[in-house]
């Protein structure tokens, strides 16, 4: 998944830092049993990023053996399971297990870990678009952390929580407010090689906020961003000089110089970050730097270099898509080889093999027929969409403004107020405000100068859909037009298309696209590519 380089936050779970040992003396447990649980937890913890499914299996084993005998081990394991599910993109289960961990920690009066469980719950709520609930949970976590000022990781915990709360907002003023609080707490910590990256990241976050502030206002904040990024660089160099962090600092500083139109300094930093990113193997960062360099040379009027880095960007983008396909094919092949060896260990498995082949044959036929029918149906839906576009028909109805608009509402909204909101919605659609991935009903109501009840009612009565469906349809309509009118978009990954139109998740985008268009985004691209006779990646 492509990393958000502008606000690249480390959502590290503090319980992973706290829990160097989770098993301590406990009556009723033998030393060997304590050691076994401890070893299992650390094994699951160590492989949770690279082998999440295997880590989950170990976690459930811990829960089975510790249940009723060691609640502390269960609580930490629930939280680790929640983290793993979050990483896998299963946000509902992440919330479910984080809540279990929170309840266990509350009973055990382990406030630091209870706050960490709430942090995870808040992050998941925010990902699902439940911004109000996310803010309630993160505020609850902050209050719990504040009640224990003598805790060993007091400032680190609050710094992390304020950083996460900042990420719930898209307005520069709110970002600055909470990232400043985050930085304040990290500045109070006693720095060492193990925790210095938190302070460095806090400087990076605030520097990125100032860059975002400049993008959204007329105020020049690039100088402030550069000062903060240089401080981040100083902290990083003083404590271990982590090359990966340094690379992202230089990359962000290059953007600040670009906004100042100091193109020579911007070029210097971009090229330095590029060199380092290549050594680190950070291919997604390399891709983003190529794109930024292309934009910079375009601004300078250097068409030769603009074309060079456009070509480099296209090449690495195609390479990453191809690499992902090869990786998937290798995984499938490895699974098949492992299963084959297992089946042929003894002759008695011959019957199983034959039965499995027959079953797979029937399943294959069934799936083939089903896919053919679905593909045929999707192609028909695709043709309807293309016909609408060719006839210049809008996929999303335009807002209807009339003096009788208020008669349609189910909530008490005056006619004048409803007309006012509809006009603002029309302006919102033209400005493509729906592309903001952090958009929520409350943030949109605030930006339109109204409240959530009025906005929701006006959308329901005039658009005949709820807020989420309204925003999703605007996003899908936008990306369909881009795919139809700009051949370059046909070369992008689905995840890039999702991000382009405002979705935070590949899966959420695919579901929304399929529901609206009656055809999956991958098949839509396939049909349109074939029609344009553009070779597929």
N, C-alpha and C positions, 0 to 999 in steps of 0.2 A: 504494500500500500504506500502511496506517495505521502511523504511527511509534509505537514504544513510548516514550511520553512519560516514564514513570517512570525508566527507565535509558536515556536517549537518547544513545548513544555514537557518537562520530565514528570509524568504522572507516576512516579515511583511510589509503591506502597510502603509506608513507613514500617509496617509490621515485618516486612522482609528485612529491614535494617535492624529492627529491635530484636527479632527472634533468632539470635545466633544459637541459642539453646532454648527449647521450649519445654523440655522435660526436666523437672527438678524433683527433689525428694517428695514422695507422696506415699502415705501409708496405704497398705493394701496392694502395692505394686512391687514386684521384685526388680532388683537392679537391672537384670537382663531384659525385662519387659520394658522398663523405662528407656533403656538404651536402644531397643528395637524401634520403639515409636519415634524417638528422636532421630535416629538414622533414616527412617522412612520419610519423615517430614522433610529433612534436609535434602534427601534424594529427589523428592517430588519438587521441592523448591528450586533445586539446581537445574532441572530439566524442563521446568514449566514453560520457558520461552520456546525451546527448540522441539520438545516432544510433549505438547500439551495433553494429548490423549493418554499417553503413558503416565504422565503426572497425575491426571485425574484418577486413573485406576489405583494408583498408590494411595491417593488421598481417601478414597472410599474404603480402602483396606484399613487405614488409620482410624476412620470413623467407626468401623465395625469393631475393631479391637479396643478402642478407647471409650466407647459409649457406656455411660453410667459409672465408669471408674475414673476417668480423667477428663473432666469438662474443659480444662484449660487447653489440652491438646486438641479437643474437638473444636473449640472456638477458633483457634489459629488455623485449623484445617479448613473449616467452613470459609474463612476469609480467603485462604489461598485458592480454594475452589472457585470462589466468586471472581478472583482476579483472573484465573485461567479462562473461565467462561467469557469474561469481558474481552480478553485477548482474542478469543475465538469468534467474537461478534454475537454471542448469545446473551443479549442484555437482560432478558427476562430472568434467566437462570442466575446470572451474575447478581442481580438484585435479590433474588430468592435466598441464595446462600450467604450473601453479605448481611442480610437481615438476621439470619440464624446466628451468624458470628456476633453481630451486634447484641443480640439478646443474651448470648452466653457471656460476653464480656461485661455486660451490665450486671448480670447476676454475680459475677466474680469481682465486681467493683474494679475492673481494669480499665480506667477511663481513657488512657492513651490509645488503647486498641479499639475501644468503643468509638472514639472519634475517627479512627482510621476506617472502620467499617462504614460509618456514616459518609466519609469522604468518597468511598467507592460507590455507595448507593446514589449519592448526589451526582457523581460523574455519569452514572448510567441513566439516571432520570434526564439529565441534560442532553445526552445523546439521543434519547427518544423524543426530545422536543418538549418535555415537561419541565419548563424552566422554573416555574413558580415552586414546584415540589423540590426541584434540585436546590434552589436557594434556601428553602426551609431546612433541608437536611444539612447543607454545608454550614448554615448559621448555627444549627444545633451542635454540629461538630466543633465549631469555633468556640461556642459557649462552654462546652465540656472541657476543651483544651485550656481555656482561660482560667477555669476553676482550679487548675493544678499547676500554678506557676513554678513550683519547685521540681517539677518533673524533669528527668534527665534531658529529654528532647523537646522541651517546652517551645523554644524559639524556632527550631527546625519544623516542628509540627504546625505551629501557627503560620509560619512562612509558607509552607506548602499548601495549607488550607486557603489562605488568602490568594495565592497564585491560582488555585483551581477556581475559586469564586470569580476571579477576574475573567477567566476563560468563558464564563457563562454570559458575558456581555459583549456586544459588538460596538457600542458607542465608546469613542476614545476617552471621554471623561470618566466613565465607570472603570474602564481598563486601567487608567492611570491611578485612580483612587486605590484600588485593591492591590495593584502591583507595587505601589509605593509602600503599602502596609506590609506586603510580603518581603520586600527588600529591607525594610526597617528591622524586621525580626531576624532575617538572615545575617544582617550586619551585627547583631548582638551575640551571635554564636561565636564560640571559640573555634577558630578554623584549624583544620588539619587536612591531610591528603584525602581522608575518607569523606569529608562533608563539604569541601570547598566548592565542588561543582554546583551546590545549591545556590551559593551566593553568586557565582558566575552566571548561572542561569537566570537569577533574579535581575541582574544587570541587563542581560540579553532581553528578557521579557519587557522591561521598562523601555529599553532602547527601541524595541519593536513597536511598543505602544506609541512612542513619539513619531515613528515612521507612519504608522496607521493614522495618527492625528493629522499629519501633514497631508495624507492622501484624502482625508475627509473634510478638511477645513482649509481656510486660506492662510493659516499661520505656519510659519517656517519653524519646524522642530528638528530639522536634520542635525543642527549643531549639538543640541541636547542629546540626541541619539548617539552621535559619535563619541561624546564624552563618556556616556554610560557603557558603550561597547568597548572603549579603550580600558575602562575600569575592569570590565569582565575579562579582558585579555590579560591585564595585570594580575588579577587573582588567579587565573588559570596558569599563568607562567610561574607564579610564586609557589603553587602547590601541585607539582607533578607535571605541568604542561601537557595536559591531555590534548592530543592532536585533533581529535574529533570535535571537541568543544571549540578549539581555536579556529578550526575551519569554518564552523557556522558563525562564529563572531566576525571573522573577516568577510564572509559572504554578506552578512547583514550590514556591515560598515560600507561595503561596496554600494549597496542600495542607497544608503544615506548620501554618499558622495554623488550618486547618480541623480537623486532628487535635487541636490545643490547645483547640478549641471557642471560639477567638477569631474569631467569625463576621464581625465588622465589618472586621477586617483582612483576613480571607480574601476577603470580598466586594470590598474595595478592590483587592486584587491580581488577583483573577479578572477584574474589569471592566477593569483596566489592561491585562492580558495580552490580553483580548478585543479591546480597541480597537486595540492594536498588531498583533494577528494579522490583523484585518480590513484594515489598511493594507498588510500584507505579502502578503495573499492566501493565508494559511495556512489553507485551508478545513478540513483534517483536525484542526488544532489548535482551530479555532473550534468544530467539532463536539464535541470532547472537553471544552472549557470549558463549553459549554452543558450537557453531561451532569453535570459537576462542580457547576455552579451549581444545577442541579435537585436534586442530592443534598444540597447545603448548605441550600437553602431547605426541603427536606423535614425535615432535622434541626432547623431553626429553628422548624418548624411554620407556615411562611409558605406556605400552600397556593396562594395567588394567583400568586406568583412561581414556585412549583414548576411549576404548570401552564403558565405562560408559557414557561419554558425547556425544558420537555418538548416543547412544540409547536415551538419553535425548533430543537431537536435533531432532531425527526422531519422537519422541513422541509428542513434542510440535508443530512440523510442521504439523503432522497429525491432532492434536487437533485444530489448527488454521483454517485448511481447513474445518474441520467438523463444527466449530463454524460459519464460514461464510455461510455455506450451511443452518444451522439452522436459522440464522438471516434472510436470504433471505426467507425461508419458512414461518417464523413468519410474516414478512411484507406482504407477499401474503395473508396469512390467515386473518390478520387484515383488509386488504382492502376488502376481500370478505365478512367478517362479517359486516363491515360498510355499504357496498352496499346492503346486504341482509336486514338489519334493515330499511334502507331508502326505499327500494322497498315495504316493507310490511306495511307501515304506513296506507295505505287506500286500500279499496277493488278495487278501480278503477285501481290500478296498476297491477292487475292480468293479464290483457290483455298484458301489457308491459312485464311482467315476461315471459308469454308464448312465446311471439314474440322473446324475447331475448334468451330464451332457444333454440328455433328452429334455430335462427340465429347462436347461439354459436355452435349448433350441426353441422350445415353446415360448419361453419368455422373450427371446430375441424376435421371434415372428410377431408376437403380440406387440412388443415395443415398436417394431418397424411399422406395423400397420397403424398403430396409434400415432406415431410421429408423422407418418405420411398424411393422415387425416388432419392432424393439428397444423402441419406445415401448409397444407392446402387452404385451411381456414385462415391461417395467419396471412398467407399471400393475398387472399381476397380482401382482408381487412387493410393490408398494406396498399392495395390498389385504390381502395376507397379514400384513404388518406391522401395519396398522391393526386387523385382526381380533385379532392377538395382544395389542395394547395394550388393546383394548376388553374382552378376556377377562382382562385384568390378568396376562398371561403375560410373564415376563421374557425379553428378547432374549438376555441373558447369563446362563448358569446360575450359581446361587449356589454358594459354596464348600461342599464336602461335608466335614464333619469326622467322622471315625470312628476307632476304635482300630486299625483295620486299614489306615489310610491309608498307613502306611510301606511296605506290601506293594506299592503301585503305583509306587514310585519306582524309578528306574534308578541313582540315586546314593545313597550311604550317608547317609541322614537318619533319625535316630531317630524313633520314633512320636510321642513327646512333643513333640519339636522341630517336627515337621511340623504337628501340631495347633496348636501355638503360632503358627506362621507363618500358617496358614490363618485363625486368629482375627484376626490382625493385618491380613490381606488383607481380611477382611470389614469391619473398622473403616475401613481405607483406602478401600474402595469407598463406604461410607456418608458419609465425610467429603469425597468428591469430590476426593481428592488427585491423581487422574489428570489434572486440568485444568491442572496445572503444566506449561508448555510446555518447561521445562528438565529434566523428569524423565528419568532414565536408570536402567538396571538397577543400577548402582553406587550412585547417590544414593538410590534407593528401598531397597536393601538396608541402607544405612547408617541411614536413617530408621526402618527396622523392627527394627534391632538384630541383623541377621544378615549373612551374606556372600552374594556373588552366586551362588556355586555352589548353596547351599541354596535360595535364593529361586527361581532358574531351574528347579531340579529340582522343587520343590513346585508351581510354576505349570504346568510341562509335564505332570506326572503327574495333577494334580487339575483343571486347566482344559483339558487336551488341546490346548494351544497354547503357542507361545513367548511370551516377555515382550512383544515389540513388538505381536503380534496381540492379546494380552490387554489391553494398555493402549488400543490403537486401538478395540477392541470396546467397552470401557467408555466411551470418549469418544463414539463414534457412538451408542451406546445412550442416553447422556445427552442429546445434542442432538436425537435423534428424539423423546424425551419432551418436551423443551422446545417443539419445533415443534408437537407434537400438542396440548399443554396450554396454551400461551401464544401467542395469535394475533399478538402483537407481533413474535415471532421470524420470522414469515413475511415481514415487511417488511425484514429485514436482508439485507445482501449476504452472498454465500457466504463471502467472506474474513472477515467479522465472525463468522459461525457457526463457522468453522474456529478462529479465535482464542478464541472463547468456550469451546470444549470442549478446548483445549490443543494444537491443531496450530499449527506455526510457518509452514506453507505452505498456500496455497489448493490447489495441485495434489496434495499429499500427502493432504489432507483429502478431496478429491474421489475419489481412487483408493481410499482406505480405506472411505469411505462406500459407493461403488459395489460394492466387493468384498463387503462385509458385507450390505448391504440388497438388492443386486441391482437397484438403481435409483440414478441419479445424484442428488446433493443438489438440483440445480436442478429436476429433474423431480419429485422428492419434494415440494418446496415448491410447484411448479406444480399437482400433483394435489391436495394438501391445501388450497391456496388456492381452487381451483375448487370443491372439496367444501364449503368454508366460505362460498363466494360472497363472498370478500374481493377487491376489485379489486387486480390485480397492479400493481407499480410500473412 
